């Protein structure tokens, strides 16, 4: 007498890395069929954004049968995984002569990591040099100096 097709519960995998999710997937009797990578500003690189089938769906079938043979739904998983945000490449702006506030505002707008060195209210030098190529998130070292601005 047949017990009928096997029923798999689909685990919730979003927010995990593929490496973290693999043991859970294997234990559930499922397998990864496809991984699709997408850039995301909101989900950390290498984390699972979404999955198909979703946890509220039920997968039927037998691992030894193809879904079309058993009339069952595919039991493999498709995962959408974050590649992190797109890298933005800029020509490094000229910071020299800008006030502390102006330099920080410009760095923030370009998603650069401003590292202020020294004291003073104005940028007197910078690394990398103006017009060098720089990626978003990279540090820009700004040497501060000059006279204090009286307000």
N, C-alpha and C positions, 0 to 999 in steps of 0.2 A: 504494500500500500504506500502511495506517495504522500509525503508530508507537504507537497506543494512547493512553490518557489520560495527561496530564502528572502526574507525581508531584512533590509539594512536600514538602521536609523542613520541619519546623516548628521555628523557632529558639526558644531559651530566652529569654524576655523578663522573667521575674520579677526584681524589684529595679531595673529601669530605669524611667524616666519614659516616658510615651507619646511625647513628642517625641524621646527617645533611641531608642526602639524603631521608630518609623515608617520610617526608611531601611532598617533590617534587614528589616522586614515587606515593604516594596515590592520590595527586591532579591530576596526569596524568592518573589515572584510571588503574595503573599497580600494580603489587605486586612482592615482593621479593620471588623467588622460591627457590634459592639456594645461599649459601655463601660459597666460597672456600677460605681458608686462605693459603697464601704462604709467606715464608720469603723473604724479599727484603732488599738489602743494600741501594737502592736508593729512596724508598718510605717510608715515615714515618709510624710508627705502627698505625694500625686501619684506614688508608686511603684507599679508593677504587683505585685499580690499573687499572682494566679493567671491562667491563660489556658486557653482551650479552643479548638481541640484542644491537648493538651499536647505537649511536644517529643518524647515517645516514640511519638506517633501519626503516621500518614502520611496526607496529604490527597491525594485523587485528583480528577481532573476537568480541565476546560478552562475558562478564564476566560470564554469566549464561550458556554458552555453552562450552563444551570441544572442543579444537581445532580440534580433529578428526571429531566431529559432524558438525562443521560449515565449514570445509575445510580451516579453518583459521590457521594462525601461532600462536604458543604459545605466550601469552601476559605476562607471568611471566618473571622476570629478574633473571639472574645469575650474581653474583658479585664476583670478585676476590679482596680480601682485604689483605692488608699487615699485616704480623705478626712482622714486623720489621726485623732487621738483626739477624742471628743466634747468640746466646750468645756463646762466646768463653771462656772456662775456662782454666786458666793457673796455673802452680805452680809458685808462685811469685818469680821472680828472685832476686838474691843478688845484691843490689844496693850499699851497703857499700863499700867505697874506690873509687868508680867511680867519675869522674869529673862531674860537672854540665852538660856539653854538652853530655857526654857519657850516663848519667842517663836519660836525656830528650830524646835522640835518641832511647834508649832502650824502654822507656815507650811509645813513639810514635809508634814504630814498633809493639808493643804488644797491641796497642789501650788502654793503661791505662792512667788514668788522674793523672799525676805527680803534687803533691802539694809540692813545695819547701818551707821549713821553715828555718828561720835563715839566717845567712850570711856565707860566706866562699865558697870555690871552690870544696870541696869534700863532699860526702855523709858520715855522721858519724853514722847514724842509720835510721831505716825505720819502717813503720807500714803499712800493715801487715808484719810480719816477713818473711824471706826467706822461700820458699817452702810451704807456706800456699796457699790454693786454692783461686783464685781471678778471677772475671769475667771481660771481656773486658769492658772498660768504667768506671770501679770502680776507686776511688781515691787511690793513693799510697802516703803516707806522708813521705817525705824525709827530714830528718834533716841535714842541711848543716853546715859545720864547717871546721876546719883546716885552714892552712895558705893559703893566696891568692897566686895564681900561677902567677909568673911574666913572661910576654911574650915578 
